[in-house]
Amino acid sequence: MKPNYLTTLIATLFIFLGACHNSNIVPQLQLADSLINKRPDSALYILKKLSIEKISNKSAKAMYALLLTEALDKNFKFHHNDSLILIAVDYYKNNKDNHLRTKAYYYLGRVYQANKEYVKATEAYLLALKTASPNQGPLLQIYNNLALCYESQEFYLQAIKTYKESFVAAEKMNDKLGILHATRGLGNIYAIQDEEE
């Protein structure tokens, strides 16, 4: 084991032990946040050990709600309702940090989309688009999920327009996976409409 990994392991164990005693929530949230993209299963494990009822700080409570919703989504766990993510949305909607506001609206959309509430999901994604920066990674996810919501409601012209916007944004970012998703989405819509070209 390399010394670098040993140090990380020891630090992680101390933070985890702190989680067991519920002494300080912020380091646990920071650890979960650092793991959420590459190890969402580990982030979810850490977050499930915490309890939102024991978090008194509004900022930490909002971050917990956002991270737990994100971790559930990235682990393909079903969102039963919007009560958790609304804690984050209510906190971040007037916050100056556009990144967290965008993320909160995006995951609100994901919760509604998972529950087949496409109108509410569409509204949430449109709010996320208003606050997203042009080069922000989640921008492509917002576009693609918004287009899927339009498609689910059979608003094909809106879906095509949204996939095209996603394609343009992906090209600007030089994001090949984003280009693929947008192109595939357009192909699906054209196939539904029997447009072979």
N, CA and C of each residue as an Amber inpcrd file, in Angstrom:
protein
   591
   0.8460000  -1.1770000   0.0000000   0.0000000   0.0000000   0.0000000
   0.8910000   1.2400000   0.0000000   0.6450000   2.1610000  -0.9130000
   1.4510000   3.3740000  -1.0010000   1.1540000   4.2870000   0.1760000
   2.1520000   5.0820000   0.6090000   1.9310000   5.9920000   1.7290000
   0.7770000   6.9520000   1.4880000   0.5870000   7.3570000   0.2400000
  -0.4880000   8.2760000  -0.1160000  -1.8480000   7.6660000   0.2180000
  -2.0360000   6.3930000  -0.1310000  -3.2890000   5.7060000   0.1430000
  -3.4680000   5.4510000   1.6400000  -2.3740000   5.1630000   2.3210000
  -2.4370000   4.9150000   3.7570000  -2.9170000   6.1620000   4.4900000
  -2.3790000   7.3050000   4.1220000  -2.7910000   8.5690000   4.7460000
  -4.2720000   8.8240000   4.4910000  -4.7180000   8.5930000   3.2530000
  -6.1280000   8.7920000   2.9050000  -7.0110000   7.8350000   3.6920000
  -6.5860000   6.5860000   3.8200000  -7.3490000   5.5910000   4.5580000
  -7.4780000   5.9800000   6.0320000  -6.3760000   6.4140000   6.6250000
  -6.4020000   6.8140000   8.0410000  -7.3190000   8.0050000   8.2420000
  -7.2160000   8.9980000   7.3490000  -8.0750000  10.1840000   7.4490000
  -9.5460000   9.7970000   7.3060000  -9.8150000   8.8950000   6.3780000
 -11.1860000   8.4340000   6.1610000 -11.7180000   7.7050000   7.3860000
 -10.8850000   6.8790000   7.9890000 -11.3120000   6.1530000   9.1920000
 -11.6330000   7.1080000  10.3390000 -10.8060000   8.1370000  10.5220000
 -11.0770000   9.1100000  11.5760000 -12.3900000   9.8440000  11.3260000
 -12.6180000  10.2020000  10.0880000 -13.8710000  10.8830000   9.7640000
 -15.0490000   9.9410000   9.9690000 -14.8760000   8.6820000   9.5540000
 -15.9430000   7.7120000   9.7210000 -16.2320000   7.4670000  11.2060000
 -15.1850000   7.3640000  12.0100000 -15.3900000   7.1790000  13.4470000
 -16.1010000   8.3800000  14.0460000 -15.7640000   9.5550000  13.5500000
 -16.4670000  10.7650000  13.9890000 -17.9350000  10.6850000  13.6220000
 -18.2330000  10.0820000  12.4770000 -19.6180000   9.9380000  12.0340000
 -20.3850000   9.0250000  12.9770000 -19.7000000   7.9940000  13.4420000
 -20.3570000   7.0610000  14.3520000 -20.7710000   7.7550000  15.6440000
 -19.9660000   8.7170000  16.0810000 -20.2890000   9.4320000  17.3120000
 -21.1230000  10.6710000  17.0400000 -21.3560000  10.9760000  15.7510000
 -22.1910000  12.0900000  15.3480000 -21.7120000  13.4100000  15.9430000
 -20.3740000  13.5690000  16.0550000 -19.8330000  14.7580000  16.6980000
 -19.7930000  15.9690000  15.7830000 -19.3940000  15.7780000  14.5440000
 -19.3060000  16.9130000  13.6340000 -19.7220000  16.4670000  12.2440000
 -20.7780000  17.0530000  11.7470000 -21.3710000  16.6040000  10.4870000
 -20.6390000  17.1170000   9.2510000 -20.0310000  18.2950000   9.3300000
 -19.4310000  18.9360000   8.1580000 -18.3350000  18.0910000   7.5070000
 -17.3830000  17.5340000   8.2650000 -16.3680000  16.6930000   7.6110000
 -16.9740000  15.4780000   6.9020000 -18.0430000  14.9340000   7.4590000
 -18.6880000  13.7840000   6.8330000 -19.3560000  14.1900000   5.5190000
 -19.9630000  15.3680000   5.5020000 -20.5730000  15.8680000   4.2780000
 -19.5050000  16.1660000   3.2270000 -18.3790000  16.7130000   3.6630000
 -17.2710000  16.9980000   2.7410000 -16.7100000  15.7030000   2.1500000
 -16.5990000  14.6870000   2.9660000 -16.1130000  13.3970000   2.4810000
 -17.0900000  12.8070000   1.4600000 -18.3730000  12.8380000   1.7860000
 -19.3840000  12.3230000   0.8580000 -19.3580000  13.0970000  -0.4560000
 -19.2080000  14.4120000  -0.3590000 -19.1480000  15.2590000  -1.5570000
 -17.9320000  14.9150000  -2.4140000 -16.8110000  14.6200000  -1.7660000
 -15.5930000  14.2870000  -2.5150000 -15.6990000  12.9210000  -3.2110000
 -16.5610000  12.0560000  -2.7080000 -16.7040000  10.7070000  -3.2620000
 -17.8520000  10.5760000  -4.2600000 -18.7480000  11.5320000  -4.2660000
 -20.0370000  11.3400000  -4.9440000 -19.9410000  11.0860000  -6.4450000
 -18.9630000  11.6510000  -7.1270000 -18.8680000  11.4510000  -8.5730000
 -18.2160000  10.1290000  -8.9650000 -17.1600000   9.7540000  -8.2630000
 -16.4450000   8.5320000  -8.6310000 -16.8670000   7.3170000  -7.8200000
 -17.3490000   7.5370000  -6.6050000 -17.7690000   6.4320000  -5.7220000
 -19.1240000   6.7590000  -5.0820000 -20.1740000   6.8910000  -5.8770000
 -21.4670000   7.2770000  -5.3120000 -22.0120000   6.2750000  -4.2950000
 -21.6160000   5.0080000  -4.4180000 -22.0560000   4.0070000  -3.4430000
 -21.4600000   4.2850000  -2.0690000 -20.1910000   4.6900000  -2.0380000
 -19.5330000   5.0280000  -0.7620000 -20.1380000   6.2950000  -0.1700000
 -20.4220000   7.2740000  -1.0340000 -21.0420000   8.5160000  -0.5660000
 -22.4100000   8.2260000   0.0440000 -23.1770000   7.3730000  -0.6170000
 -24.5010000   7.0180000  -0.1010000 -24.3940000   6.3050000   1.2380000
 -23.4100000   5.4320000   1.3750000 -23.1990000   4.7130000   2.6380000
 -22.9410000   5.6970000   3.7810000 -22.0700000   6.6750000   3.5410000
 -21.7450000   7.6800000   4.5610000 -22.9840000   8.4910000   4.9110000
 -23.7130000   8.9300000   3.8970000 -24.8800000   9.7880000   4.1200000
 -26.0060000   9.0640000   4.8350000 -26.1500000   7.7680000   4.5630000
 -27.2190000   7.0000000   5.2220000 -26.9330000   6.7810000   6.7070000
 -25.6720000   6.9400000   7.0960000 -25.3080000   6.8010000   8.5120000
 -25.7030000   8.0530000   9.3090000 -26.0070000   9.1300000   8.5880000
 -26.3770000  10.3870000   9.2320000 -27.8930000  10.5000000   9.3190000
 -28.3520000  11.4160000  10.1390000 -29.7840000  11.6450000  10.2800000
 -30.0620000  13.1390000  10.1490000 -30.9530000  13.4900000   9.2530000
 -31.2440000  14.9080000   9.0180000 -31.8620000  15.5660000  10.2490000
 -32.5530000  14.7930000  11.0580000 -33.1700000  15.3410000  12.2690000
 -32.1260000  15.8380000  13.2690000 -30.9200000  15.2780000  13.2040000
 -29.8730000  15.6630000  14.1550000 -29.0020000  16.7970000  13.6280000
 -29.3200000  17.3180000  12.4440000 -28.5430000  18.4150000  11.8740000
 -29.2900000  19.7090000  12.1590000 -28.6960000  20.5690000  12.9710000
 -29.3720000  21.8120000  13.3400000 -29.0070000  22.9760000  12.4120000
 -27.8020000  22.9640000  11.8720000 -27.3410000  24.0260000  10.9880000
 -28.0700000  23.9590000   9.6450000 -28.6960000  25.0880000   9.2280000
 -29.4900000  25.0930000   7.9890000 -28.6380000  24.8120000   6.7570000
 -27.4390000  25.3440000   6.7300000 -26.5440000  25.1340000   5.5910000
 -26.1590000  23.6570000   5.4700000 -25.8020000  23.0550000   6.5870000
 -25.4310000  21.6340000   6.5850000 -26.6320000  20.7620000   6.2410000
 -27.8170000  21.1470000   6.7150000 -29.0330000  20.3890000   6.4150000
 -29.3380000  20.4290000   4.9140000 -29.1820000  21.6160000   4.3140000
 -29.4220000  21.7550000   2.8740000 -28.4060000  20.9400000   2.0760000
 -27.1400000  20.9890000   2.5000000 -26.1040000  20.2240000   1.8000000
 -26.3570000  18.7280000   1.9310000 -26.7700000  18.2900000   3.1050000
 -27.0930000  16.8840000   3.3190000 -28.2360000  16.4520000   2.3960000
 -29.2910000  17.2590000   2.3330000 -30.4490000  16.9370000   1.4990000
 -30.0530000  16.8390000   0.0290000 -29.2210000  17.7740000  -0.4100000
 -28.7770000  17.7710000  -1.8060000 -27.8860000  16.5660000  -2.0950000
 -26.9190000  16.3140000  -1.2200000 -25.9980000  15.1930000  -1.4310000
 -26.7050000  13.8410000  -1.3740000 -27.6300000  13.6910000  -0.4440000
 -28.3400000  12.4140000  -0.3380000 -29.2080000  12.1740000  -1.5730000
 -29.8850000  13.2150000  -2.0530000 -30.6880000  13.0680000  -3.2660000
 -29.8010000  12.7070000  -4.4500000 -28.6530000  13.3840000  -4.5580000
 -27.7110000  13.1010000  -5.6430000 -27.1750000  11.6780000  -5.5510000
 -26.8160000  11.2590000  -4.3410000 -26.2730000   9.9050000  -4.1530000
 -27.3180000   8.8460000  -4.4870000 -28.5520000   9.0650000  -4.0690000
 -29.6270000   8.1240000  -4.4000000 -29.7960000   8.0400000  -5.9170000
 -29.7740000   9.1950000  -6.5620000 -29.9480000   9.2360000  -8.0170000
 -28.8080000   8.5080000  -8.7270000 -27.5820000   8.7540000  -8.2960000
 -26.4230000   8.1430000  -8.9520000 -26.3090000   6.6470000  -8.6770000
 -27.0080000   6.1830000  -7.6400000 -27.0370000   4.7580000  -7.3320000
 -28.3180000   4.0960000  -7.8460000 -29.0810000   4.8410000  -8.6560000
 -30.3120000   4.3340000  -9.2700000 -31.3310000   3.8680000  -8.2340000
 -31.3960000   4.6070000  -7.1240000 -32.3830000   4.3320000  -6.0820000
 -33.5940000   5.2210000  -6.3230000 -34.7780000   4.6970000  -6.0950000
 -36.0110000   5.4210000  -6.4000000 -36.2220000   6.5590000  -5.4120000
 -36.6350000   7.7070000  -5.9420000 -36.9930000   8.8650000  -5.1110000
 -38.4910000   8.7690000  -4.8230000 -38.8550000   8.5900000  -3.5700000
 -40.2650000   8.3960000  -3.2300000 -41.0610000   9.6960000  -3.2740000
 -40.4430000  10.8020000  -2.8690000 -41.1330000  12.0880000  -2.9280000
 -40.1090000  13.2190000  -2.9420000 -40.6170000  14.4420000  -2.9910000
 -39.7400000  15.6050000  -3.1230000 -39.3850000  16.2710000  -1.7970000
 -39.8030000  15.7120000  -0.6770000 -39.6170000  16.3950000   0.6150000
 -38.1420000  16.6260000   0.9570000 -37.2830000  15.6820000   0.6360000
 -35.8590000  15.8380000   0.9490000 -35.2110000  16.9130000   0.0850000
 -35.3660000  16.8320000  -1.2240000 -34.7070000  17.7820000  -2.1140000
 -35.2810000  19.1910000  -1.9580000 -36.5410000  19.3110000  -1.5400000
 -37.1130000  20.6510000  -1.3400000 -36.4280000  21.4050000  -0.2090000
 -35.8270000  20.6870000   0.7320000 -35.0430000  21.3450000   1.7860000
 -33.8780000  22.0930000   1.1440000 -33.2040000  21.4350000   0.2160000
 -32.0750000  22.0570000  -0.4870000 -32.5540000  23.1840000  -1.3970000
 -33.6260000  22.9490000  -2.1390000 -34.1470000  23.9680000  -3.0540000
 -34.5350000  25.2250000  -2.2790000 -35.2520000  25.0530000  -1.1700000
 -35.6730000  26.2110000  -0.3640000 -34.4750000  26.9970000   0.1680000
 -33.4140000  26.2910000   0.5080000 -32.2300000  26.9800000   1.0360000
 -31.4340000  27.6690000  -0.0700000 -31.2490000  26.9940000  -1.1910000
 -30.3700000  27.5120000  -2.2430000 -31.0480000  28.4440000  -3.2450000
 -32.3790000  28.5140000  -3.2470000 -33.0530000  29.3180000  -4.2700000
 -32.6950000  30.8010000  -4.2000000 -32.3700000  31.3020000  -3.0240000
 -31.9680000  32.7070000  -2.8810000 -30.4780000  32.8490000  -2.5910000
 -29.7540000  31.7520000  -2.7260000 -28.3250000  31.7420000  -2.4440000
 -27.5580000  32.3040000  -3.6330000 -26.4440000  32.9530000  -3.3720000
 -25.6400000  33.5350000  -4.4510000 -24.8340000  32.4890000  -5.2120000
 -24.7020000  31.3020000  -4.6580000 -23.9400000  30.2320000  -5.3090000
 -24.7960000  29.5740000  -6.3920000 -24.6260000  30.0190000  -7.6280000
 -25.4210000  29.4920000  -8.7380000 -25.2220000  28.0020000  -8.9440000
 -24.0090000  27.5190000  -8.6780000 -23.7330000  26.0930000  -8.8880000
 -24.6530000  25.2350000  -8.0070000 -24.7600000  25.5760000  -6.7310000
 -25.6010000  24.7860000  -5.8270000 -27.0820000  24.9850000  -6.1250000
 -27.4690000  26.1970000  -6.5230000 -28.8640000  26.4490000  -6.8910000
 -29.2350000  25.6220000  -8.1280000 -28.3520000  25.6330000  -9.1210000
 -28.5780000  24.8470000 -10.3330000 -28.7000000  23.3690000  -9.9990000
 -27.7940000  22.9010000  -9.1680000 -27.7850000  21.4840000  -8.7860000
 -29.0670000  21.1020000  -8.0370000 -29.5220000  21.9830000  -7.1470000
 -30.7510000  21.7110000  -6.3920000 -31.9510000  21.6130000  -7.3280000
 -32.0770000  22.5530000  -8.2680000 -33.1830000  22.4940000  -9.2290000
 -33.0690000  21.2650000 -10.1360000 -31.8460000  20.9400000 -10.5340000
 -31.6500000  19.7580000 -11.3820000 -32.1320000  18.4910000 -10.6690000
 -31.7360000  18.3090000  -9.4120000 -32.1410000  17.0930000  -8.7030000
 -33.6110000  17.1150000  -8.3110000 -34.1930000  18.2940000  -8.1810000
 -35.6460000  18.3760000  -8.0140000 -36.3070000  17.8150000  -9.2830000
 -35.7800000  18.2070000 -10.4350000 -36.2780000  17.6720000 -11.6970000
 -36.1160000  16.1670000 -11.7860000 -34.9640000  15.6660000 -11.3320000
 -34.7220000  14.2140000 -11.3740000 -35.7400000  13.4560000 -10.5110000
 -36.0570000  14.0280000  -9.3420000 -37.0410000  13.3770000  -8.4590000
 -38.4000000  13.3340000  -9.1430000 -38.8330000  14.4670000  -9.7110000
 -40.1310000  14.5000000 -10.3950000 -40.1340000  13.5860000 -11.6160000
 -39.0450000  13.5730000 -12.3510000 -38.9550000  12.7250000 -13.5420000
 -39.0470000  11.2420000 -13.1560000 -38.3790000  10.8600000 -12.0810000
 -38.4220000   9.4690000 -11.6120000 -39.8360000   9.0600000 -11.2120000
 -40.6210000  10.0460000 -10.7420000 -41.9950000   9.7770000 -10.3370000
 -43.0050000  10.0470000 -11.4560000 -42.4820000  10.2610000 -12.6850000
 -43.2970000  10.4970000 -13.8790000 -44.1820000  11.7330000 -13.7560000
 -43.7180000  12.7080000 -12.9990000 -44.3900000  14.0050000 -12.8990000
 -43.6580000  14.9540000 -13.8530000 -43.9180000  14.7570000 -15.1570000
 -43.1160000  15.4130000 -16.1880000 -43.3040000  16.9220000 -16.2550000
 -44.4850000  17.4180000 -15.9250000 -44.7070000  18.8710000 -15.9460000
 -43.8500000  19.5330000 -14.8660000 -43.8830000  18.9800000 -13.6620000
 -43.0710000  19.5310000 -12.5670000 -41.5850000  19.3790000 -12.8660000
 -41.2040000  18.2570000 -13.4510000 -39.7990000  18.0340000 -13.8000000
 -39.3470000  19.0610000 -14.8300000 -40.1890000  19.3140000 -15.8230000
 -39.8710000  20.3090000 -16.8520000 -39.6530000  21.6720000 -16.2250000
 -40.5320000  22.0700000 -15.3180000 -40.4010000  23.3750000 -14.6370000
 -39.0900000  23.4550000 -13.8600000 -38.7450000  22.3790000 -13.1670000
 -37.5040000  22.3580000 -12.3820000 -36.2800000  22.4620000 -13.2870000
 -36.2830000  21.7270000 -14.4060000 -35.1570000  21.7870000 -15.3400000
 -35.0340000  23.1640000 -15.9770000 -36.1440000  23.8160000 -16.2690000
 -36.0930000  25.1670000 -16.8430000 -35.4970000  26.1570000 -15.8350000
 -35.8250000  25.9840000 -14.5580000 -35.2190000  26.8250000 -13.5110000
 -33.7170000  26.5450000 -13.4100000 -33.3510000  25.2850000 -13.5350000
 -31.9260000  24.9210000 -13.4860000 -31.1810000  25.5420000 -14.6650000
 -31.7960000  25.5410000 -15.8370000 -31.1650000  26.1390000 -17.0210000
 -30.9270000  27.6380000 -16.8440000 -31.8660000  28.3160000 -16.1740000
 -31.7340000  29.7640000 -15.9680000 -30.5180000  30.1110000 -15.1130000
 -30.1460000  29.2210000 -14.2130000 -29.0460000  29.5200000 -13.2890000
 -27.7350000  28.8470000 -13.6820000 -27.7780000  27.9410000 -14.6570000
 -26.5750000  27.1980000 -15.0500000 -25.6170000  28.0940000 -15.8340000
 -24.3320000  27.9200000 -15.5910000 -23.3390000  28.6510000 -16.3810000
 -23.1050000  27.8930000 -17.6880000 -22.7170000  28.6100000 -18.7610000
 -22.6010000  27.9920000 -20.0830000 -21.6360000  26.8140000 -20.1660000
 -20.5940000  26.7930000 -19.3640000 -19.6030000  25.7160000 -19.4520000
 -19.7150000  24.7190000 -18.3110000 -20.8160000  24.7480000 -17.6060000
 -21.0100000  23.8690000 -16.4610000 -21.3760000  22.4690000 -16.9550000
 -20.7260000  21.4560000 -16.4270000 -20.9840000  20.0770000 -16.8190000
 -22.4460000  19.6740000 -16.7230000 -23.1360000  20.0120000 -15.6350000
 -24.5430000  19.6060000 -15.5190000 -25.4590000  20.2020000 -16.5890000
 -24.9870000  21.2020000 -17.3160000 -25.7980000  21.8240000 -18.3520000
 -26.3050000  20.7860000 -19.3520000 -25.4320000  19.8830000 -19.7690000
 -25.8240000  18.8580000 -20.7340000 -26.8190000  17.8800000 -20.1350000
 -26.6450000  17.5510000 -18.8580000 -27.5940000  16.6650000 -18.1870000
 -28.9670000  17.3310000 -18.0960000 -28.9630000  18.6330000 -17.8180000
 -30.2320000  19.3630000 -17.7290000 -30.9390000  19.3280000 -19.0780000
 -30.2090000  19.6790000 -20.1350000 -30.8050000  19.6740000 -21.4770000
 -31.3760000  18.3040000 -21.8300000 -30.5980000  17.2620000 -21.6270000
 -31.0300000  15.9200000 -22.0370000 -32.2260000  15.4270000 -21.2340000
 -32.2440000  15.6990000 -19.9410000 -33.3930000  15.2780000 -19.1390000
 -34.6240000  16.1120000 -19.4540000 -34.4230000  17.3960000 -19.7400000
 -35.5350000  18.2530000 -20.1570000 -36.1270000  17.7340000 -21.4640000
 -35.2630000  17.3800000 -22.4110000 -35.7340000  16.8370000 -23.6930000
 -36.5020000  15.5280000 -23.4770000 -36.0290000  14.6850000 -22.5730000
 -36.7410000  13.4290000 -22.2710000 -38.1270000  13.7070000 -21.6930000
 -38.2260000  14.7500000 -20.8660000 -39.5370000  15.1160000 -20.3080000
 -40.4730000  15.5960000 -21.4100000 -39.9530000  16.4190000 -22.3160000
 -40.7710000  16.8530000 -23.4540000 -41.2150000  15.6510000 -24.2810000
 -40.2890000  14.7340000 -24.5110000 -40.5980000  13.5290000 -25.2900000
 -41.6800000  12.6990000 -24.6030000 -41.5870000  12.5600000 -23.2760000
 -42.5760000  11.7850000 -22.5190000 -43.9650000  12.4070000 -22.5900000
 -44.0090000  13.7240000 -22.7900000 -45.2910000  14.4240000 -22.9120000
 -45.7190000  14.5770000 -24.3760000 -44.9260000  13.9750000 -25.2820000
 -45.1580000  14.0260000 -26.7220000 -45.0690000  15.4380000 -27.2970000
 -44.2450000  16.2750000 -26.6870000 -43.9350000  17.6030000 -27.2250000
 -42.6560000  17.4630000 -28.0510000 -42.7800000  16.8490000 -29.2010000
 -41.6120000  16.4620000 -29.9800000 -40.8190000  17.6480000 -30.5270000
 -41.5100000  18.7070000 -30.9280000 -40.7780000  19.8800000 -31.4420000
 -39.9090000  20.5090000 -30.3520000 -40.4430000  20.5810000 -29.1360000
 -39.6560000  21.1110000 -28.0110000 -38.4910000  20.1870000 -27.6860000
 -38.7420000  18.8850000 -27.7670000 -37.6770000  17.9100000 -27.4930000
 -36.5540000  18.0580000 -28.5130000 -36.9210000  18.1950000 -29.7920000
 -35.9070000  18.3670000 -30.8470000 -35.1040000  19.6320000 -30.6080000
 -35.7870000  20.7310000 -30.3050000 -35.1120000  22.0140000 -30.0410000
 -34.1330000  21.8760000 -28.8670000 -34.5620000  21.1880000 -27.8250000
 -33.7230000  21.0270000 -26.6300000 -32.5210000  20.1380000 -26.9100000
 -32.7260000  19.0510000 -27.6540000 -31.5890000  18.2010000 -28.0130000
 -30.5890000  18.9610000 -28.8890000 -31.0920000  19.8110000 -29.7660000
 -30.1930000  20.6120000 -30.6080000 -29.3940000  21.6000000 -29.7630000
 -30.0360000  22.2040000 -28.7610000 -29.3250000  23.1080000 -27.8410000
 -28.2590000  22.3380000 -27.0670000 -28.5920000  21.1220000 -26.6780000
 -27.6390000  20.2670000 -25.9720000 -26.4500000  19.9430000 -26.8720000
 -26.7450000  19.6460000 -28.1300000 -25.6880000  19.3300000 -29.1020000
 -24.7350000  20.5130000 -29.2660000 -25.2760000  21.7090000 -29.4280000
 -24.4540000  22.9220000 -29.5960000 -23.5920000  23.1490000 -28.3500000
 -24.1930000  23.0050000 -27.1660000 -23.4400000  23.1890000 -25.9150000
 -22.3360000  22.1430000 -25.7870000 -22.6380000  20.9090000 -26.1580000
 -21.6410000  19.8280000 -26.0770000 -20.4870000  20.0800000 -27.0360000
 -20.7960000  20.5860000 -28.2290000 -19.7320000  20.9210000 -29.1890000
 -18.8240000  22.0190000 -28.6380000 -19.4210000  23.0500000 -28.0320000
 -18.6290000  24.1540000 -27.4560000 -17.7120000  23.6520000 -26.3520000
 -18.2140000  22.6650000 -25.5820000 -17.4290000  22.1090000 -24.4770000
 -16.4900000  21.0070000 -24.9470000 -16.6090000  20.6330000 -26.2160000
 -15.8350000  19.5230000 -26.7720000 -16.0940000  18.2380000 -25.9710000
 -17.3610000  18.0270000 -25.6170000 -17.7900000  16.8780000 -24.8240000
 -18.3690000  15.8190000 -25.7630000 -17.5730000  14.8090000 -26.0800000
 -17.9850000  13.7900000 -27.0520000 -19.1750000  12.9640000 -26.5550000
 -19.1980000  12.6730000 -25.2640000 -20.3190000  11.9180000 -24.7140000
 -21.6000000  12.7500000 -24.7890000 -21.4860000  14.0440000 -24.5210000
 -22.6400000  14.9360000 -24.6270000 -23.1690000  15.0050000 -26.0510000
 -22.2560000  15.0520000 -27.0230000 -22.6470000  15.0580000 -28.4360000
 -23.3820000  13.7600000 -28.7730000 -22.8540000  12.6440000 -28.2690000
 -23.4800000  11.3410000 -28.5040000 -24.8970000  11.2940000 -27.9450000
 -25.0740000  11.7520000 -26.6930000 -26.3980000  11.7260000 -26.0660000
 -27.3990000  12.5860000 -26.8350000 -26.9560000  13.7820000 -27.2360000
 -27.8510000  14.6730000 -27.9760000 -28.2240000  14.0800000 -29.3280000
 -27.2500000  13.5170000 -30.0150000 -27.5010000  12.9170000 -31.3260000
 -28.4250000  11.7120000 -31.2070000 -28.1840000  10.8890000 -30.2150000
 -29.0420000   9.7220000 -29.9890000 -30.4750000  10.1600000 -29.6700000
 -30.6050000  11.1980000 -28.8430000 -31.9310000  11.7210000 -28.5080000
 -32.6690000  12.2250000 -29.7340000 -31.9530000  12.9660000 -30.5850000
 -32.5570000  13.4450000 -31.8330000 -32.9890000  12.2710000 -32.7180000
 -32.1260000  11.2740000 -32.8050000 -32.4520000  10.0870000 -33.6000000
 -33.7100000   9.4020000 -33.1060000 -33.8620000   9.3060000 -31.7810000
 -35.0570000   8.6760000 -31.2100000 -36.3210000   9.4430000 -31.5730000
 -36.2490000  10.7750000 -31.4770000 -37.4200000  11.5910000 -31.7970000
 -37.7730000  11.4450000 -33.2740000 -36.7530000  11.5060000 -34.1390000
 -37.0160000  11.3670000 -35.5670000 -37.5760000   9.9870000 -35.8910000
 -37.1120000   8.9670000 -35.1810000 -37.6320000   7.6070000 -35.4000000
 -39.1030000   7.5170000 -34.9950000 -39.4490000   8.1590000 -33.8880000
 -40.8450000   8.1720000 -33.4370000 -41.7170000   8.8380000 -34.4970000
 -41.1840000   9.8690000 -35.1400000 -41.9530000  10.6070000 -36.1360000
 -41.8040000  10.0290000 -37.5440000 -41.1570000   8.8780000 -37.6430000
 -40.9400000   8.2030000 -38.9240000 -40.2200000   9.0770000 -39.9530000
 -39.2420000   9.8350000 -39.4830000 -38.4340000  10.6350000 -40.3840000
 -37.1010000   9.9230000 -40.5690000 -36.9850000   9.1520000 -41.6360000
 -35.8150000   8.2990000 -41.8330000 -34.5210000   9.0780000 -41.9560000
 -34.5730000  10.2680000 -42.5490000 -33.3410000  11.0530000 -42.7290000
 -32.7670000  11.4440000 -41.3960000
